[in-house]
Amino acid sequence: MTVLRSLVFYVVFLPGSAFFVLSAAAAAVVSPPRVRYFPDTWARFHRWCLRTFVGIRVRETGSRPTGPALYAYKHESFFEAIDLPVSFDHPVPFGKEELHRIPGWGRAFRAYGAVTVSRSEGAKALRAMLAEARGFVDSGRPLVIFPEGTRVPHGARPPLQSGFAGLYKLLGLQVVPVAVNSGPLYHRLWKRPGTITLHFGEPIEPGLPRDEVEARVHAAINVLNS
């Protein structure tokens, strides 16, 4: 039954995804302000497919603060990346530079409003990220970063990427750690029914020393890892 339900999920979700991605790419050329509709609708469609065909539901625990914040998100599967527009109201994702190079989609990504992450240029990349991120701070949109830098298996606790502490210090925003346990259900060919939990941890105030903020964020995003 798990295999059958996953096959139905792929048959419905993958063609739908192609439609939303191509539509976003077209909108980025014709009418950039309309781009937001397509990732937002794609994310809702994704949740519907998971709930209807696979039996995966999503619940949130904890609470979110008011005001601007940098959300530090655990990343165990593609679920988190697709789900961001449902989890947040018009988030500003930090996306790998490779995503911006995809023909069509890169232009849509920029039109939606995102920060480019280049992991090979050190301080230069940090300055570029900071400049882009500062442009969104006053907009009220939540900034969302995967501080480990990439997807990691459920249970893995890699150190945070060095750029996270730099952004935290220079943006001067509170940080909200977000734990997730999508890996065991979603990061597999044959997806399993169950509940994915998004846990919003206690906000961490700006201005803390690097070692302290990294330790607190690292502990908080891994609370669902047992």
Backbone as CSV, one residue per row, in Angstrom:
resi,resn,N_x,N_y,N_z,CA_x,CA_y,CA_z,C_x,C_y,C_z
1,MET,0.830,-1.210,0.000,0.000,0.000,0.000,0.868,1.264,0.000
2,THR,1.985,1.247,0.752,2.872,2.414,0.780,3.425,2.714,-0.608
3,VAL,3.808,1.648,-1.332,4.336,1.823,-2.689,3.261,2.380,-3.606
4,LEU,2.060,1.823,-3.540,0.967,2.277,-4.407,0.633,3.737,-4.140
5,ARG,0.540,4.099,-2.868,0.185,5.483,-2.527,1.264,6.449,-2.995
6,SER,2.529,6.028,-2.889,3.614,6.888,-3.355,3.581,7.047,-4.866
7,LEU,3.274,5.966,-5.575,3.193,6.049,-7.037,2.093,7.015,-7.466
8,VAL,0.942,6.964,-6.802,-0.141,7.891,-7.132,0.298,9.327,-6.842
9,PHE,1.008,9.504,-5.722,1.529,10.831,-5.389,2.410,11.366,-6.517
10,TYR,3.344,10.553,-7.002,4.255,11.000,-8.063,3.498,11.290,-9.364
11,VAL,2.522,10.436,-9.693,1.768,10.616,-10.937,1.017,11.952,-10.942
12,VAL,0.542,12.371,-9.775,-0.200,13.627,-9.687,0.728,14.808,-9.438
13,PHE,1.662,14.641,-8.501,2.465,15.786,-8.065,3.499,16.220,-9.105
14,LEU,4.162,15.296,-9.765,5.245,15.692,-10.675,4.740,16.485,-11.888
15,PRO,3.690,16.050,-12.589,3.184,16.899,-13.681,2.676,18.254,-13.176
16,GLY,2.023,18.242,-12.013,1.576,19.509,-11.441,2.739,20.427,-11.137
17,SER,3.828,19.855,-10.638,5.018,20.647,-10.337,5.597,21.270,-11.594
18,ALA,5.630,20.481,-12.671,6.140,21.013,-13.941,5.313,22.213,-14.384
19,PHE,3.999,22.127,-14.218,3.126,23.238,-14.595,3.445,24.484,-13.778
20,PHE,3.572,24.341,-12.446,3.800,25.506,-11.599,5.181,26.119,-11.850
21,VAL,6.183,25.287,-12.043,7.530,25.802,-12.282,7.592,26.549,-13.611
22,LEU,7.034,25.950,-14.675,7.044,26.602,-15.976,6.203,27.887,-15.962
23,SER,5.100,27.854,-15.225,4.250,29.046,-15.137,4.967,30.167,-14.401
24,ALA,5.701,29.814,-13.339,6.467,30.828,-12.607,7.540,31.430,-13.498
25,ALA,8.200,30.580,-14.287,9.239,31.069,-15.193,8.642,32.009,-16.245
26,ALA,7.472,31.672,-16.759,6.820,32.536,-17.746,6.379,33.849,-17.118
27,ALA,5.832,33.778,-15.912,5.378,34.990,-15.233,6.537,35.920,-14.934
28,ALA,7.707,35.361,-14.653,8.879,36.189,-14.364,9.266,37.054,-15.555
29,VAL,8.922,36.598,-16.747,9.215,37.357,-17.963,8.088,38.333,-18.284
30,VAL,6.846,37.854,-18.173,5.688,38.641,-18.593,5.228,39.619,-17.518
31,SER,5.159,39.146,-16.265,4.631,39.970,-15.179,5.257,39.530,-13.856
32,PRO,6.470,40.003,-13.541,7.170,39.557,-12.323,6.361,39.663,-11.032
33,PRO,5.508,40.706,-10.841,4.737,40.757,-9.590,3.792,39.568,-9.395
34,ARG,3.457,38.870,-10.477,2.540,37.743,-10.372,3.246,36.422,-10.052
35,VAL,4.562,36.450,-9.969,5.309,35.207,-9.749,4.914,34.550,-8.439
36,ARG,4.695,35.348,-7.400,4.428,34.775,-6.073,3.297,33.753,-6.081
37,TYR,2.282,33.964,-6.889,1.122,33.074,-6.906,1.527,31.622,-7.148
38,PHE,2.492,31.399,-8.023,2.793,30.031,-8.450,3.559,29.225,-7.401
39,PRO,4.630,29.741,-6.775,5.234,28.974,-5.676,4.279,28.771,-4.500
40,ASP,3.468,29.797,-4.192,2.517,29.661,-3.084,1.501,28.560,-3.367
41,THR,0.973,28.545,-4.580,-0.026,27.536,-4.937,0.611,26.160,-5.055
42,TRP,1.842,26.110,-5.578,2.570,24.840,-5.667,2.760,24.237,-4.275
43,ALA,3.102,25.063,-3.298,3.318,24.576,-1.936,2.018,24.029,-1.343
44,ARG,0.908,24.720,-1.572,-0.379,24.214,-1.075,-0.771,22.918,-1.784
45,PHE,-0.507,22.861,-3.086,-0.772,21.648,-3.863,0.064,20.484,-3.333
46,HIS,1.309,20.751,-2.972,2.206,19.733,-2.426,1.640,19.156,-1.133
47,ARG,1.213,20.039,-0.230,0.622,19.551,1.030,-0.636,18.731,0.768
48,TRP,-1.467,19.186,-0.170,-2.686,18.452,-0.489,-2.357,17.060,-1.020
49,CYS,-1.382,16.957,-1.900,-0.981,15.658,-2.447,-0.459,14.737,-1.349
50,LEU,0.347,15.288,-0.447,0.871,14.465,0.642,-0.258,13.956,1.530
51,ARG,-1.171,14.828,1.865,-2.269,14.436,2.751,-3.207,13.444,2.067
52,THR,-3.533,13.697,0.808,-4.535,12.907,0.096,-4.014,11.550,-0.342
53,PHE,-2.813,11.518,-0.887,-2.316,10.285,-1.500,-1.353,9.500,-0.617
54,VAL,-0.569,10.179,0.195,0.433,9.491,1.016,-0.030,9.317,2.458
55,GLY,-0.854,10.225,2.919,-1.266,10.171,4.311,-0.315,10.896,5.240
56,ILE,0.429,11.869,4.691,1.326,12.697,5.505,0.622,14.000,5.847
57,ARG,0.539,14.280,7.118,-0.017,15.543,7.587,1.089,16.370,8.246
58,VAL,0.841,17.653,8.354,1.830,18.572,8.920,1.210,19.276,10.122
59,ARG,1.952,19.337,11.214,1.482,20.082,12.382,2.585,21.025,12.834
60,GLU,2.187,22.120,13.454,3.130,23.088,14.007,3.000,23.119,15.519
61,THR,4.143,23.201,16.183,4.165,23.375,17.624,5.054,24.573,17.945
62,GLY,4.948,25.057,19.175,5.676,26.266,19.532,4.930,27.486,19.034
63,SER,5.567,28.623,19.099,4.921,29.870,18.655,5.946,30.768,17.982
64,ARG,5.438,31.668,17.164,6.302,32.590,16.425,6.206,33.986,17.022
65,PRO,7.305,34.706,16.984,7.267,36.070,17.503,6.675,37.029,16.477
66,THR,6.324,38.197,16.920,5.929,39.250,15.993,7.184,40.022,15.578
67,GLY,7.110,40.678,14.463,8.238,41.485,14.011,9.227,40.711,13.161
68,PRO,10.185,41.416,12.582,11.178,40.787,11.707,11.987,39.731,12.453
69,ALA,12.338,38.672,11.729,13.127,37.606,12.341,13.856,36.824,11.255
70,LEU,14.957,36.216,11.659,15.694,35.285,10.819,15.368,33.888,11.337
71,TYR,14.716,33.079,10.510,14.330,31.730,10.905,15.413,30.743,10.469
72,ALA,15.948,30.008,11.435,16.999,29.023,11.169,16.350,27.644,11.134
73,TYR,16.282,27.053,9.972,15.428,25.905,9.700,16.254,24.637,9.502
74,LYS,15.929,23.584,10.241,16.513,22.264,9.992,16.098,21.794,8.601
75,HIS,16.980,21.073,7.919,16.711,20.682,6.532,17.008,19.197,6.360
76,GLU,15.936,18.387,6.328,16.103,16.942,6.209,15.668,16.383,4.859
77,SER,14.908,17.167,4.085,14.403,16.659,2.807,13.939,17.833,1.955
78,PHE,13.520,17.519,0.730,12.988,18.560,-0.145,11.670,19.121,0.387
79,PHE,11.055,18.429,1.331,9.798,18.911,1.894,9.917,20.358,2.357
80,GLU,10.974,20.669,3.105,11.109,22.011,3.675,11.171,23.082,2.587
81,ALA,11.944,22.826,1.544,12.114,23.838,0.498,10.794,24.122,-0.223
82,ILE,10.044,23.055,-0.532,8.778,23.239,-1.237,7.732,23.870,-0.324
83,ASP,7.781,23.535,0.950,6.729,23.912,1.889,6.847,25.338,2.416
84,LEU,7.966,25.997,2.212,8.183,27.309,2.828,7.040,28.296,2.605
85,PRO,6.478,28.419,1.383,5.404,29.408,1.204,4.120,29.081,1.951
86,VAL,3.977,27.820,2.433,2.832,27.485,3.267,3.169,27.733,4.735
87,SER,4.388,27.407,5.120,4.813,27.573,6.507,4.928,29.040,6.903
88,PHE,5.217,29.908,5.922,5.440,31.326,6.187,4.651,32.176,5.197
89,ASP,4.424,33.416,5.559,3.746,34.355,4.678,4.783,35.092,3.841
90,HIS,4.903,34.666,2.576,5.844,35.272,1.633,7.263,35.333,2.203
91,PRO,7.856,34.164,2.461,9.200,34.145,3.046,10.272,34.593,2.054
92,VAL,11.404,34.978,2.595,12.595,35.272,1.789,13.564,34.117,2.009
93,PRO,13.604,33.157,1.084,14.507,32.020,1.284,15.942,32.363,0.894
94,PHE,16.885,31.731,1.574,18.282,31.782,1.187,18.539,30.538,0.344
95,GLY,18.763,30.732,-0.962,18.889,29.602,-1.875,20.272,29.498,-2.482
96,LYS,20.702,28.274,-2.722,22.009,28.038,-3.310,22.134,28.723,-4.672
97,GLU,23.335,29.172,-4.960,23.601,29.865,-6.222,23.197,29.018,-7.422
98,GLU,23.323,27.691,-7.293,22.987,26.807,-8.403,21.524,26.951,-8.827
99,LEU,20.645,27.243,-7.868,19.232,27.414,-8.200,19.008,28.627,-9.100
100,HIS,19.794,29.659,-8.877,19.647,30.882,-9.668,20.148,30.696,-11.097
101,ARG,20.915,29.638,-11.325,21.460,29.398,-12.661,20.547,28.541,-13.522
102,ILE,19.481,27.981,-12.933,18.560,27.155,-13.707,17.776,28.056,-14.658
103,PRO,17.832,27.768,-15.967,17.118,28.630,-16.923,15.638,28.767,-16.568
104,GLY,15.148,29.975,-16.565,13.745,30.219,-16.266,13.472,30.270,-14.775
105,TRP,13.794,29.205,-14.072,13.511,29.154,-12.640,14.353,30.170,-11.875
106,GLY,15.597,30.370,-12.291,16.436,31.350,-11.614,15.841,32.740,-11.666
107,ARG,15.290,33.091,-12.807,14.662,34.405,-12.949,13.408,34.500,-12.075
108,ALA,12.653,33.408,-12.007,11.466,33.390,-11.156,11.849,33.486,-9.688
109,PHE,12.930,32.823,-9.319,13.423,32.849,-7.939,13.746,34.274,-7.524
110,ARG,14.396,35.008,-8.413,14.745,36.392,-8.114,13.498,37.273,-8.063
111,ALA,12.536,37.020,-8.964,11.306,37.817,-8.973,10.488,37.573,-7.708
112,TYR,10.521,36.360,-7.189,9.798,36.054,-5.948,10.400,36.814,-4.780
113,GLY,11.732,36.949,-4.820,12.441,37.631,-3.748,13.191,36.637,-2.895
114,ALA,14.472,36.437,-3.173,15.279,35.458,-2.453,16.705,35.963,-2.342
115,VAL,17.460,35.377,-1.431,18.854,35.739,-1.212,19.730,34.618,-1.760
116,THR,20.723,34.987,-2.550,21.613,34.011,-3.157,22.717,33.599,-2.189
117,VAL,22.917,32.286,-2.064,23.972,31.751,-1.205,25.068,31.161,-2.079
118,SER,26.250,31.754,-2.010,27.415,31.231,-2.706,28.387,30.693,-1.665
119,ARG,28.647,29.393,-1.722,29.440,28.763,-0.668,30.924,28.664,-1.008
120,SER,31.343,29.319,-2.085,32.723,29.155,-2.520,33.531,30.444,-2.530
121,GLU,32.943,31.541,-2.056,33.647,32.824,-2.166,33.886,33.507,-0.826
122,GLY,33.693,32.807,0.276,34.064,33.307,1.595,33.448,34.641,1.950
123,ALA,34.292,35.589,2.357,33.832,36.889,2.835,33.075,37.651,1.750
124,LYS,33.487,37.497,0.515,32.805,38.179,-0.582,31.356,37.714,-0.677
125,ALA,31.144,36.412,-0.530,29.790,35.868,-0.594,28.956,36.362,0.578
126,LEU,29.569,36.438,1.762,28.846,36.923,2.931,28.405,38.366,2.740
127,ARG,29.268,39.192,2.195,28.905,40.589,1.952,27.742,40.686,0.969
128,ALA,27.769,39.841,-0.066,26.690,39.861,-1.057,25.376,39.401,-0.433
129,MET,25.433,38.343,0.368,24.228,37.865,1.049,23.668,38.925,1.977
130,LEU,24.562,39.581,2.695,24.134,40.600,3.649,23.446,41.753,2.937
131,ALA,24.014,42.178,1.821,23.422,43.286,1.062,22.021,42.920,0.568
132,GLU,21.868,41.693,0.049,20.551,41.263,-0.425,19.571,41.144,0.736
133,ALA,20.021,40.533,1.839,19.127,40.318,2.984,18.657,41.634,3.582
134,ARG,19.560,42.606,3.688,19.174,43.903,4.259,18.072,44.565,3.447
135,GLY,18.053,44.283,2.149,17.013,44.857,1.306,15.620,44.351,1.627
136,PHE,15.539,43.209,2.350,14.239,42.637,2.686,13.833,42.875,4.135
137,VAL,14.754,43.290,4.995,14.471,43.407,6.420,13.284,44.335,6.691
138,ASP,13.256,45.474,6.041,12.191,46.446,6.286,10.860,46.060,5.649
139,SER,10.860,45.033,4.819,9.631,44.619,4.154,8.689,43.874,5.091
140,GLY,9.221,43.389,6.217,8.410,42.612,7.143,8.331,41.137,6.790
141,ARG,8.913,40.746,5.668,8.889,39.339,5.273,9.864,38.528,6.138
142,PRO,9.500,37.304,6.508,10.414,36.475,7.289,11.574,35.975,6.431
143,LEU,12.780,36.061,6.968,13.958,35.548,6.289,14.205,34.121,6.780
144,VAL,14.393,33.181,5.852,14.504,31.772,6.214,15.791,31.191,5.638
145,ILE,16.605,30.626,6.531,17.880,30.068,6.124,18.023,28.653,6.661
146,PHE,18.697,27.797,5.894,19.059,26.462,6.363,20.506,26.555,6.868
147,PRO,20.709,26.740,8.162,22.056,27.057,8.660,23.072,25.933,8.538
148,GLU,22.600,24.702,8.316,23.545,23.602,8.103,24.057,23.575,6.672
149,GLY,23.422,24.337,5.803,23.923,24.506,4.439,23.335,23.567,3.409
150,THR,22.821,22.412,3.827,22.292,21.444,2.882,21.418,20.452,3.633
151,ARG,20.792,19.525,2.898,19.999,18.490,3.554,20.907,17.537,4.328
152,VAL,20.403,17.101,5.478,21.149,16.134,6.282,20.201,15.023,6.709
153,PRO,20.702,13.803,6.907,19.838,12.701,7.326,19.247,12.956,8.705
154,HIS,18.064,12.405,8.933,17.449,12.517,10.241,18.375,11.909,11.301
155,GLY,18.606,12.642,12.345,19.507,12.193,13.396,20.903,12.776,13.300
156,ALA,21.265,13.298,12.116,22.588,13.908,11.944,22.588,15.313,12.536
157,ARG,23.711,15.698,13.123,23.826,17.012,13.762,25.116,17.712,13.316
158,PRO,25.222,18.048,12.043,26.436,18.719,11.585,26.542,20.123,12.166
159,PRO,27.748,20.675,12.236,27.882,22.060,12.722,27.225,23.035,11.758
160,LEU,26.876,24.207,12.258,26.294,25.229,11.411,27.356,25.831,10.504
161,GLN,26.946,26.257,9.330,27.864,26.929,8.418,28.297,28.272,9.013
162,SER,29.531,28.653,8.749,30.081,29.866,9.361,29.319,31.127,8.956
163,GLY,28.732,31.131,7.772,28.022,32.324,7.314,26.811,32.666,8.155
164,PHE,26.239,31.683,8.838,25.058,31.956,9.648,25.369,32.964,10.754
165,ALA,26.456,32.750,11.481,26.805,33.649,12.588,27.081,35.056,12.071
166,GLY,27.687,35.151,10.902,27.949,36.463,10.329,26.663,37.205,10.003
167,LEU,25.697,36.498,9.427,24.412,37.124,9.120,23.692,37.541,10.395
168,TYR,23.722,36.668,11.382,23.077,36.973,12.664,23.655,38.253,13.264
169,LYS,24.961,38.369,13.249,25.617,39.533,13.844,25.324,40.811,13.072
170,LEU,25.405,40.746,11.758,25.330,41.954,10.954,23.894,42.393,10.647
171,LEU,22.955,41.465,10.632,21.557,41.849,10.401,20.905,42.377,11.665
172,GLY,21.373,41.912,12.829,20.814,42.381,14.086,19.369,41.956,14.317
173,LEU,18.977,40.802,13.796,17.617,40.301,13.949,17.552,39.202,15.008
174,GLN,16.382,39.043,15.630,16.176,37.871,16.469,16.160,36.628,15.584
175,VAL,16.578,35.518,16.149,16.612,34.260,15.412,15.583,33.308,16.008
176,VAL,14.812,32.676,15.139,13.842,31.670,15.576,14.274,30.320,15.006
177,PRO,14.734,29.401,15.855,15.107,28.074,15.356,13.873,27.236,15.055
178,VAL,13.919,26.496,13.960,12.789,25.657,13.562,13.282,24.220,13.385
179,ALA,12.767,23.323,14.206,13.102,21.902,14.097,12.070,21.211,13.215
180,VAL,12.492,20.183,12.499,11.583,19.440,11.623,12.018,17.981,11.606
181,ASN,11.059,17.081,11.419,11.386,15.647,11.381,10.835,14.990,10.117
182,SER,11.026,15.639,8.976,10.471,15.146,7.715,11.219,13.936,7.163
183,GLY,12.484,13.778,7.535,13.324,12.753,6.918,12.749,11.351,6.904
184,PRO,12.349,10.792,8.047,11.883,9.394,8.058,10.651,9.137,7.191
185,LEU,9.804,10.140,7.000,8.594,9.959,6.199,8.786,10.357,4.749
186,TYR,9.512,11.432,4.503,9.522,12.055,3.179,10.775,11.762,2.366
187,HIS,11.929,11.710,3.007,13.191,11.579,2.259,13.471,10.111,1.927
188,ARG,12.623,9.581,1.081,12.717,8.181,0.669,11.893,8.028,-0.602
189,LEU,12.192,7.001,-1.402,11.437,6.802,-2.637,9.970,6.504,-2.340
190,TRP,9.740,5.550,-1.421,8.372,5.191,-1.057,8.042,5.895,0.257
191,LYS,7.309,6.952,0.155,7.037,7.796,1.312,6.065,7.106,2.271
192,ARG,6.220,7.396,3.554,5.416,6.741,4.578,4.365,7.691,5.151
193,PRO,3.188,7.173,5.480,2.184,8.024,6.133,2.613,8.376,7.554
194,GLY,2.118,9.491,8.043,2.458,9.923,9.393,2.333,11.429,9.506
195,THR,2.957,11.979,10.519,2.869,13.423,10.775,4.264,14.038,10.798
196,ILE,4.442,15.065,9.991,5.661,15.868,10.027,5.417,17.034,10.979
197,THR,6.317,17.208,11.924,6.193,18.291,12.896,7.174,19.409,12.589
198,LEU,6.665,20.629,12.610,7.499,21.827,12.553,7.432,22.459,13.937
199,HIS,8.559,22.507,14.619,8.562,23.073,15.969,9.321,24.392,15.972
200,PHE,8.609,25.469,16.320,9.203,26.792,16.392,9.714,27.012,17.817
201,GLY,11.033,27.129,17.945,11.645,27.282,19.249,11.560,28.705,19.779
202,GLU,12.071,28.873,20.980,12.074,30.192,21.605,12.961,31.153,20.806
203,PRO,12.495,32.373,20.554,13.328,33.345,19.838,14.624,33.635,20.596
204,ILE,15.676,33.840,19.848,16.993,34.161,20.413,17.305,35.614,20.067
205,GLU,17.554,36.391,21.082,17.750,37.828,20.888,19.027,38.115,20.110
206,PRO,19.081,39.253,19.420,20.307,39.629,18.702,21.407,40.042,19.678
207,GLY,22.637,40.050,19.173,23.764,40.583,19.942,24.516,39.598,20.801
208,LEU,24.213,38.305,20.701,24.928,37.322,21.519,26.271,36.963,20.882
209,PRO,27.227,36.480,21.672,28.490,36.007,21.111,28.250,34.842,20.147
210,ARG,29.162,34.689,19.201,28.994,33.659,18.170,28.836,32.266,18.767
211,ASP,29.690,31.888,19.701,29.629,30.542,20.261,28.276,30.275,20.909
212,GLU,27.746,31.285,21.602,26.477,31.087,22.297,25.314,30.954,21.336
213,VAL,25.221,31.826,20.350,24.082,31.752,19.434,24.153,30.474,18.605
214,GLU,25.346,30.072,18.179,25.455,28.839,17.411,25.048,27.634,18.246
215,ALA,25.474,27.594,19.508,25.126,26.465,20.376,23.620,26.398,20.606
216,ARG,22.998,27.558,20.831,21.560,27.569,21.104,20.749,27.183,19.869
217,VAL,21.146,27.708,18.715,20.433,27.364,17.476,20.639,25.884,17.163
218,HIS,21.854,25.399,17.295,22.154,24.001,16.979,21.320,23.066,17.847
219,ALA,21.238,23.362,19.139,20.449,22.520,20.042,18.966,22.581,19.693
220,ALA,18.467,23.764,19.384,17.032,23.951,19.163,16.541,23.315,17.865
221,ILE,17.343,23.366,16.799,16.875,22.784,15.537,16.975,21.261,15.540
222,ASN,17.606,20.700,16.567,17.759,19.256,16.644,16.894,18.595,17.711
223,VAL,15.920,19.324,18.259,15.112,18.753,19.342,14.215,17.606,18.875
224,LEU,13.968,17.485,17.589,13.125,16.385,17.069,13.965,15.263,16.490
225,ASN,15.247,15.257,16.778,16.164,14.318,16.149,16.276,12.966,16.843
226,SER,15.622,12.795,17.957,15.756,11.532,18.681,14.937,10.430,18.008
